[in-house]
Amino acid sequence: MYVKRDKEGRIEAVSREPTPDIGEAIDDNDPELSAFLRGGDPDGLAALHASDLEVVRVLEDLIEVLIEKGVIQFTELPEPAQKKLLQRKRLRRSSDLTLFDDDEGLI
């Protein structure tokens, strides 16, 4: 793919073939190109992705609380969900990732 950029360096046009105005080659899998084609903002997409990761962490903790309180049972979850949660729990333990700091409460 080939792109044309505006004065700020953002993609403003795309072509499959180089033209006199559109000559900068760019990888087909470039995140900036993907965002442009979807009509999105690459910085906004990165922020959304980071937020998704944070929400996953919150959901894991929420599920753990619901299980501890007896609201749901772990075995009631679909087997693929059980496997993923167990794998994440092992990874978090091995990385010693916690949401609480002993001295200051919530991080």
DSSP file (Angstrom, degrees, kcal/mol; ACC not computed):
  #  RESIDUE AA STRUCTURE BP1 BP2  ACC     N-H-->O    O-->H-N    N-H-->O    O-->H-N    TCO  KAPPA ALPHA  PHI   PSI    X-CA   Y-CA   Z-CA
    1    1 A M              0   0    0      0, 0.0    25,-2.4     0, 0.0     2,-0.4   0.000 360.0 360.0 360.0 156.5    0.0    0.0    0.0
    2    2 A Y  E     -AB  15  25A   0     13,-2.8    13,-2.6    23,-0.2     2,-0.3  -0.972 360.0-164.4-129.4 144.2    1.0    3.6   -0.5
    3    3 A V  E     -AB  14  24A   0     21,-2.7    21,-1.6    -2,-0.4    20,-0.5  -0.879  16.2-147.2-129.3 158.8    0.0    6.6    1.5
    4    4 A K  E     -A   13   0A   0      9,-2.3     8,-3.4    -2,-0.3     9,-1.4  -0.982  23.5-151.1-119.2 136.6   -0.1   10.4    1.4
    5    5 A R  E     -A   11   0A   0     -2,-0.4     6,-0.2     6,-0.3     2,-0.1  -0.788   7.3-129.3-110.7 152.0    0.4   12.3    4.6
    6    6 A D    >   -     0   0    0      4,-2.9     3,-1.7    -2,-0.3    -1,-0.1  -0.187  46.5 -82.6 -83.3-174.9   -0.9   15.7    5.7
    7    7 A K  T 3  S+     0   0    0      1,-0.3    -1,-0.1     2,-0.1    -2,-0.0   0.784 131.3  53.1 -62.6 -27.8    1.3   18.5    7.2
    8    8 A E  T 3  S-     0   0    0      2,-0.1    -1,-0.3     3,-0.0     3,-0.1   0.458 121.1-106.9 -86.6  -1.2    1.1   16.8   10.6
    9    9 A G  S <  S+     0   0    0     -3,-1.7     2,-0.2     1,-0.3    -2,-0.1   0.528  74.4 137.5  90.1   6.7    2.2   13.5    9.3
   10   10 A R        -     0   0    0      1,-0.1    -4,-2.9     2,-0.0    -1,-0.3  -0.608  63.2-101.0 -86.0 147.2   -1.2   11.8    9.5
   11   11 A I  E     +A    5   0A   0     -2,-0.2    -6,-0.3    -6,-0.2     3,-0.1  -0.460  44.8 166.0 -66.0 132.3   -2.4    9.6    6.6
   12   12 A E  E     +     0   0A   0     -8,-3.4     2,-0.3     1,-0.4    -7,-0.2   0.513  63.4  21.3-123.2 -13.8   -4.8   11.4    4.4
   13   13 A A  E     -A    4   0A   0     -9,-1.4    -9,-2.3     2,-0.0    -1,-0.4  -0.990  59.7-161.1-154.9 150.5   -5.0    9.2    1.3
   14   14 A V  E     +A    3   0A   0     -2,-0.3     2,-0.3   -11,-0.2   -11,-0.2  -0.974   9.1 177.4-134.0 145.5   -4.2    5.5    0.4
   15   15 A S  E     -A    2   0A   0    -13,-2.6   -13,-2.8    -2,-0.3     4,-0.1  -0.994  32.7-140.1-145.3 149.0   -3.6    3.8   -2.9
   16   16 A R  S    S+     0   0    0     -2,-0.3    -1,-0.1   -15,-0.2   -13,-0.1   0.771  96.8  40.1 -75.7 -25.6   -2.7    0.2   -3.9
   17   17 A E  S    S-     0   0    0    -15,-0.1   -15,-0.1    -3,-0.1     2,-0.1  -0.908  97.1-101.5-121.4 148.2   -0.3    1.6   -6.5
   18   18 A P        -     0   0    0      0, 0.0     5,-0.2     0, 0.0    -2,-0.1  -0.435  41.1-177.3 -67.9 143.1    2.1    4.6   -6.3
   19   19 A T        -     0   0    0      3,-2.6    -4,-0.0    -2,-0.1     0, 0.0  -0.804  45.4 -94.0-128.7 172.3    0.9    7.8   -7.9
   20   20 A P  S    S+     0   0    0      0, 0.0     3,-0.1     0, 0.0    -1,-0.0   0.847 128.6  33.5 -58.0 -31.6    2.5   11.2   -8.3
   21   21 A D  S    S+     0   0    0      1,-0.2     2,-0.6   -17,-0.0   -18,-0.0   0.717 119.5  51.3 -94.6 -24.1    0.8   12.3   -5.1
   22   22 A I        +     0   0    0      1,-0.1    -3,-2.6   -18,-0.1    -1,-0.2  -0.868  63.3 130.8-120.9  97.2    0.7    9.1   -3.1
   23   23 A G        +     0   0    0     -2,-0.6     2,-0.6   -20,-0.5    -1,-0.1   0.505  28.1 109.6-129.3  -5.5    4.2    7.5   -3.0
   24   24 A E  E     -B    3   0A   0    -21,-1.6   -21,-2.7     1,-0.0     2,-0.2  -0.656  61.2-138.1 -80.7 118.1    5.1    6.5    0.5
   25   25 A A  E     -B    2   0A   0     -2,-0.6     2,-0.3   -23,-0.2   -23,-0.2  -0.501  25.6-179.1 -73.7 141.6    5.2    2.7    0.8
   26   26 A I        -     0   0    0    -25,-2.4     2,-0.1    -2,-0.2    -2,-0.0  -0.996  32.7-101.1-142.6 144.8    3.6    1.4    4.0
   27   27 A D    >   -     0   0    0     -2,-0.3     3,-1.8     1,-0.1     6,-0.2  -0.374  27.6-127.7 -64.8 140.2    3.2   -2.2    5.3
   28   28 A D  T 3  S+     0   0    0      1,-0.3    -1,-0.1    -2,-0.1     0, 0.0   0.783 109.8  50.2 -58.8 -27.9   -0.3   -3.6    4.8
   29   29 A N  T 3  S+     0   0    0      4,-0.1    -1,-0.3     5,-0.0    -2,-0.1   0.309  76.9 134.2 -96.1   8.6   -0.4   -4.5    8.6
   30   30 A D    <>  -     0   0    0     -3,-1.8     4,-2.4     1,-0.1     3,-0.3  -0.395  56.0-138.7 -61.7 128.6    0.7   -1.1    9.8
   31   31 A P  H  > S+     0   0    0      0, 0.0     4,-2.5     0, 0.0     5,-0.2   0.840 102.8  54.8 -59.1 -34.4   -1.6   -0.1   12.8
   32   32 A E  H  > S+     0   0    0      2,-0.2     4,-2.2     1,-0.2     5,-0.1   0.904 109.3  47.0 -66.3 -40.1   -1.8    3.5   11.5
   33   33 A L  H  > S+     0   0    0     -3,-0.3     4,-2.7     2,-0.2     5,-0.2   0.926 112.1  50.4 -65.5 -45.1   -3.0    2.3    8.1
   34   34 A S  H  X S+     0   0    0     -4,-2.4     4,-1.7     1,-0.2     6,-0.2   0.915 111.2  48.7 -58.7 -44.0   -5.5    0.0    9.7
   35   35 A A  H  X>S+     0   0    0     -4,-2.5     5,-3.4     1,-0.2     4,-0.6   0.910 111.2  50.0 -64.0 -42.2   -6.8    2.8   11.9
   36   36 A F  H ><5S+     0   0    0     -4,-2.2     3,-0.9     3,-0.2    -2,-0.2   0.928 110.1  50.0 -61.7 -44.7   -7.1    5.1    8.9
   37   37 A L  H 3<5S+     0   0    0     -4,-2.7    -1,-0.2     1,-0.3    -2,-0.2   0.813 113.1  46.4 -65.9 -29.7   -9.0    2.5    6.9
   38   38 A R  H 3<5S-     0   0    0     -4,-1.7    -1,-0.3    -5,-0.2    -2,-0.2   0.530 116.4-116.4 -86.2  -6.5  -11.4    2.0    9.8
   39   39 A G  T <<5S+     0   0    0     -3,-0.9    -3,-0.2    -4,-0.6     2,-0.1   0.709  71.9 131.4  79.9  20.1  -11.8    5.7   10.1
   40   40 A G      < -     0   0    0     -5,-3.4    -1,-0.2    -6,-0.2    -2,-0.1  -0.450  63.0-110.1-104.3 176.1  -10.2    5.6   13.6
   41   41 A D     >  -     0   0    0     -2,-0.1     4,-2.5     1,-0.1     5,-0.2  -0.923  19.3-147.0-103.8 120.2   -7.6    7.4   15.6
   42   42 A P  H  > S+     0   0    0      0, 0.0     4,-2.1     0, 0.0     5,-0.1   0.864 101.1  49.9 -59.9 -35.6   -4.5    5.3   16.2
   43   43 A D  H  > S+     0   0    0      2,-0.2     4,-2.1     1,-0.2     5,-0.1   0.905 111.6  48.9 -67.4 -39.4   -3.9    7.0   19.6
   44   44 A G  H  > S+     0   0    0      1,-0.2     4,-2.3     2,-0.2    -1,-0.2   0.875 110.1  51.3 -65.9 -37.5   -7.5    6.4   20.5
   45   45 A L  H  X S+     0   0    0     -4,-2.5     4,-2.4     2,-0.2    -1,-0.2   0.886 108.9  50.6 -67.0 -38.5   -7.3    2.8   19.5
   46   46 A A  H  X S+     0   0    0     -4,-2.1     4,-2.4    -5,-0.2    -2,-0.2   0.906 111.2  48.8 -65.2 -40.6   -4.2    2.3   21.7
   47   47 A A  H  X S+     0   0    0     -4,-2.1     4,-2.3     2,-0.2    -2,-0.2   0.901 111.0  50.4 -65.4 -40.3   -5.9    3.9   24.6
   48   48 A L  H  X S+     0   0    0     -4,-2.3     4,-2.4     2,-0.2    -2,-0.2   0.913 110.3  49.7 -63.7 -42.2   -9.0    1.6   24.0
   49   49 A H  H  X S+     0   0    0     -4,-2.4     4,-1.9     2,-0.2    -2,-0.2   0.921 111.0  48.9 -62.3 -44.7   -6.7   -1.4   23.9
   50   50 A A  H  X S+     0   0    0     -4,-2.4     4,-1.7     1,-0.2    -1,-0.2   0.898 111.1  50.8 -61.6 -40.1   -5.0   -0.4   27.2
   51   51 A S  H  X S+     0   0    0     -4,-2.3     4,-2.5     1,-0.2    -2,-0.2   0.888 105.7  56.1 -64.8 -39.3   -8.4    0.1   28.8
   52   52 A D  H  X S+     0   0    0     -4,-2.4     4,-2.2     1,-0.2    -1,-0.2   0.913 106.1  50.9 -57.8 -43.3   -9.5   -3.3   27.6
   53   53 A L  H  X S+     0   0    0     -4,-1.9     4,-1.5     1,-0.2    -1,-0.2   0.887 110.5  48.8 -63.4 -38.6   -6.6   -4.9   29.4
   54   54 A E  H  X S+     0   0    0     -4,-1.7     4,-1.9     1,-0.2    -1,-0.2   0.900 110.2  51.1 -67.1 -40.5   -7.4   -3.0   32.6
   55   55 A V  H  X S+     0   0    0     -4,-2.5     4,-2.8     1,-0.2    -2,-0.2   0.875 105.1  56.7 -66.2 -36.9  -11.1   -4.1   32.4
   56   56 A V  H  X S+     0   0    0     -4,-2.2     4,-2.4     1,-0.2    -1,-0.2   0.924 106.6  50.4 -58.0 -43.7  -10.0   -7.7   31.9
   57   57 A R  H  X S+     0   0    0     -4,-1.5     4,-2.0     1,-0.2    -1,-0.2   0.905 110.6  48.7 -61.2 -42.9   -8.1   -7.4   35.2
   58   58 A V  H  X S+     0   0    0     -4,-1.9     4,-2.6     1,-0.2    -2,-0.2   0.912 110.5  51.1 -63.9 -43.2  -11.2   -6.0   36.9
   59   59 A L  H  X S+     0   0    0     -4,-2.8     4,-2.7     2,-0.2    -2,-0.2   0.893 107.6  52.7 -63.3 -39.8  -13.4   -8.8   35.6
   60   60 A E  H  X S+     0   0    0     -4,-2.4     4,-2.1     1,-0.2    -1,-0.2   0.937 112.4  45.1 -58.8 -46.1  -11.0  -11.4   36.8
   61   61 A D  H  X S+     0   0    0     -4,-2.0     4,-2.2     2,-0.2    -2,-0.2   0.879 111.7  52.5 -67.2 -37.6  -11.2   -9.9   40.3
   62   62 A L  H  X S+     0   0    0     -4,-2.6     4,-2.5     2,-0.2    -2,-0.2   0.926 109.1  49.2 -63.0 -45.2  -14.9   -9.6   40.1
   63   63 A I  H  X S+     0   0    0     -4,-2.7     4,-2.2     1,-0.2    -2,-0.2   0.913 110.1  52.1 -60.1 -42.8  -15.4  -13.2   39.2
   64   64 A E  H  X S+     0   0    0     -4,-2.1     4,-2.6    -5,-0.2    -1,-0.2   0.909 110.3  47.9 -60.4 -43.6  -13.1  -14.2   42.1
   65   65 A V  H  X S+     0   0    0     -4,-2.2     4,-2.3     2,-0.2     6,-0.2   0.916 110.4  51.4 -64.2 -43.5  -15.1  -12.1   44.6
   66   66 A L  H  <>S+     0   0    0     -4,-2.5     5,-2.0     1,-0.2     6,-1.2   0.883 112.4  46.6 -62.1 -38.4  -18.4  -13.7   43.3
   67   67 A I  H ><5S+     0   0    0     -4,-2.2     3,-1.2    -5,-0.2    -2,-0.2   0.931 111.5  50.8 -68.3 -45.7  -17.0  -17.2   43.7
   68   68 A E  H 3<5S+     0   0    0     -4,-2.6    -2,-0.2     1,-0.3    -1,-0.2   0.861 111.5  48.3 -60.4 -36.2  -15.6  -16.4   47.2
   69   69 A K  T 3<5S-     0   0    0     -4,-2.3    -1,-0.3    -5,-0.2    -2,-0.2   0.497 114.0-117.7 -83.8  -4.0  -19.0  -15.0   48.3
   70   70 A G  T < 5S+     0   0    0     -3,-1.2    -3,-0.2    -4,-0.4    -2,-0.1   0.631  78.6 126.0  79.1  13.0  -20.8  -18.1   46.9
   71   71 A V  S   <S+     0   0    0     -5,-2.0     2,-0.3    -6,-0.2    -4,-0.2   0.894  83.7   8.1 -70.0 -39.6  -22.8  -16.1   44.3
   72   72 A I  S    S-     0   0    0     -6,-1.2     2,-0.4    -9,-0.2    -2,-0.3  -0.931  76.3-127.8-133.2 160.3  -21.5  -18.3   41.6
   73   73 A Q    >>  -     0   0    0     -2,-0.3     3,-1.9     1,-0.1     4,-0.5  -0.893  18.7-128.4-109.0 142.9  -19.5  -21.5   41.6
   74   74 A F  G >4 S+     0   0    0     -2,-0.4     3,-1.5     1,-0.3    -1,-0.1   0.872 109.9  58.5 -54.0 -39.5  -16.4  -21.9   39.5
   75   75 A T  G 34 S+     0   0    0      1,-0.3    -1,-0.3    -3,-0.0     4,-0.1   0.628  93.2  68.0 -70.3 -12.9  -17.8  -25.1   38.0
   76   76 A E  G <4 S+     0   0    0     -3,-1.9    -1,-0.3     2,-0.1    -2,-0.2   0.683  83.7  90.5 -77.2 -17.9  -20.8  -23.2   36.7
   77   77 A L  S << S-     0   0    0     -3,-1.5     5,-0.1    -4,-0.5    -5,-0.0  -0.469  96.2 -92.7 -75.1 149.5  -18.6  -21.4   34.3
   78   78 A P     >  -     0   0    0      0, 0.0     4,-2.3     0, 0.0     3,-0.5  -0.302  38.1-113.1 -58.5 147.4  -18.1  -22.9   30.8
   79   79 A E  H  > S+     0   0    0      1,-0.2     4,-2.5     2,-0.2     5,-0.2   0.871 116.0  53.5 -54.8 -43.2  -15.0  -25.1   30.7
   80   80 A P  H  > S+     0   0    0      0, 0.0     4,-2.2     0, 0.0    -1,-0.2   0.903 110.2  49.0 -60.5 -37.2  -13.1  -22.8   28.3
   81   81 A A  H  > S+     0   0    0     -3,-0.5     4,-2.7     2,-0.2    -2,-0.2   0.909 109.5  52.0 -66.1 -41.3  -13.7  -19.9   30.7
   82   82 A Q  H  X S+     0   0    0     -4,-2.3     4,-2.6     1,-0.2     5,-0.2   0.934 110.4  48.3 -58.8 -46.6  -12.5  -22.1   33.6
   83   83 A K  H  X S+     0   0    0     -4,-2.5     4,-2.4     1,-0.2    -1,-0.2   0.912 112.8  47.5 -62.1 -43.2   -9.3  -22.9   31.8
   84   84 A K  H  X S+     0   0    0     -4,-2.2     4,-2.5     2,-0.2    -1,-0.2   0.911 112.7  48.6 -66.2 -41.9   -8.6  -19.3   30.9
   85   85 A L  H  X S+     0   0    0     -4,-2.7     4,-2.4     2,-0.2    -2,-0.2   0.907 112.2  48.7 -65.1 -41.5   -9.2  -18.1   34.4
   86   86 A L  H  X S+     0   0    0     -4,-2.6     4,-2.4    -5,-0.2    -2,-0.2   0.915 111.8  49.5 -63.9 -42.1   -7.0  -20.7   35.9
   87   87 A Q  H  X S+     0   0    0     -4,-2.4     4,-2.3    -5,-0.2    -2,-0.2   0.929 112.5  47.2 -62.4 -45.3   -4.2  -19.9   33.4
   88   88 A R  H  X S+     0   0    0     -4,-2.5     4,-2.7     2,-0.2     5,-0.2   0.884 110.3  53.3 -63.4 -38.7   -4.5  -16.2   34.2
   89   89 A K  H  X S+     0   0    0     -4,-2.4     4,-2.3     2,-0.2    -1,-0.2   0.923 110.0  47.4 -63.5 -43.4   -4.5  -16.9   37.9
   90   90 A R  H  X S+     0   0    0     -4,-2.4     4,-2.6     1,-0.2    -2,-0.2   0.914 112.6  49.4 -62.8 -42.7   -1.3  -18.9   37.6
   91   91 A L  H  X S+     0   0    0     -4,-2.3     4,-1.7     2,-0.2    -2,-0.2   0.908 111.3  48.5 -63.6 -42.5    0.3  -16.2   35.5
   92   92 A R  H  X>S+     0   0    0     -4,-2.7     5,-2.4     2,-0.2     4,-0.6   0.900 112.8  48.2 -65.7 -40.3   -0.6  -13.5   38.0
   93   93 A R  H ><5S+     0   0    0     -4,-2.3     3,-0.9     1,-0.2    -2,-0.2   0.931 111.6  49.0 -65.0 -44.3    0.7  -15.5   40.9
   94   94 A S  H 3<5S+     0   0    0     -4,-2.6    -1,-0.2     1,-0.3    -2,-0.2   0.794 116.0  43.9 -67.3 -26.7    4.0  -16.3   39.1
   95   95 A S  H 3<5S-     0   0    0     -4,-1.7    -1,-0.3    -5,-0.2    -2,-0.2   0.495 106.7-130.3 -92.0  -4.9    4.4  -12.6   38.3
   96   96 A D  T <<5 +     0   0    0     -3,-0.9     2,-0.6    -4,-0.6    -3,-0.2   0.893  45.7 166.9  55.0  43.8    3.4  -11.6   41.8
   97   97 A L      < +     0   0    0     -5,-2.4     2,-0.3    -6,-0.1    -1,-0.2  -0.810   3.7 165.2 -92.0 118.8    0.8   -9.1   40.4
   98   98 A T        -     0   0    0     -2,-0.6     9,-0.0    -3,-0.1    -5,-0.0  -0.902  41.2-139.4-129.1 159.6   -1.6   -7.9   43.0
   99   99 A L  S    S+     0   0    0     -2,-0.3     8,-2.1     7,-0.0     2,-0.4   0.540  83.8  72.5 -91.8  -8.7   -4.0   -5.0   43.2
  100  100 A F  E     -C  106   0B   0      6,-0.2     2,-0.5     7,-0.1     6,-0.2  -0.882  63.2-154.0-115.5 139.2   -3.1   -4.2   46.8
  101  101 A D  E  >  -C  105   0B   0      4,-3.4     4,-2.0    -2,-0.4     3,-0.2  -0.943  20.7-136.0-105.5 127.3    0.0   -2.6   48.3
  102  102 A D  T  4 S+     0   0    0     -2,-0.5    -1,-0.1     1,-0.2     4,-0.1   0.802 100.9  38.3 -54.1 -33.4    0.5   -3.7   51.9
  103  103 A D  T  4 S+     0   0    0      1,-0.1    -1,-0.2     2,-0.1    -3,-0.0   0.801 127.7  26.4 -89.5 -31.1    1.3   -0.1   53.0
  104  104 A E  T  4 S-     0   0    0      1,-0.4     2,-0.3    -3,-0.2    -2,-0.2   0.355  91.5-130.9-121.8   6.4   -1.0    2.0   51.0
  105  105 A G  E  < S+C  101   0B   0     -4,-2.0    -4,-3.4     2,-0.1    -1,-0.4  -0.619  76.0  26.7  81.2-137.3   -4.1    0.0   50.2
  106  106 A L  E      C  100   0B   0     -2,-0.3    -6,-0.2    -6,-0.2    -7,-0.0  -0.324 360.0 360.0 -64.6 140.0   -5.3    0.0   46.5
  107  107 A I              0   0    0     -8,-2.1    -1,-0.2    -2,-0.0    -7,-0.1   0.436 360.0 360.0 -85.3 360.0   -2.6    0.7   43.9
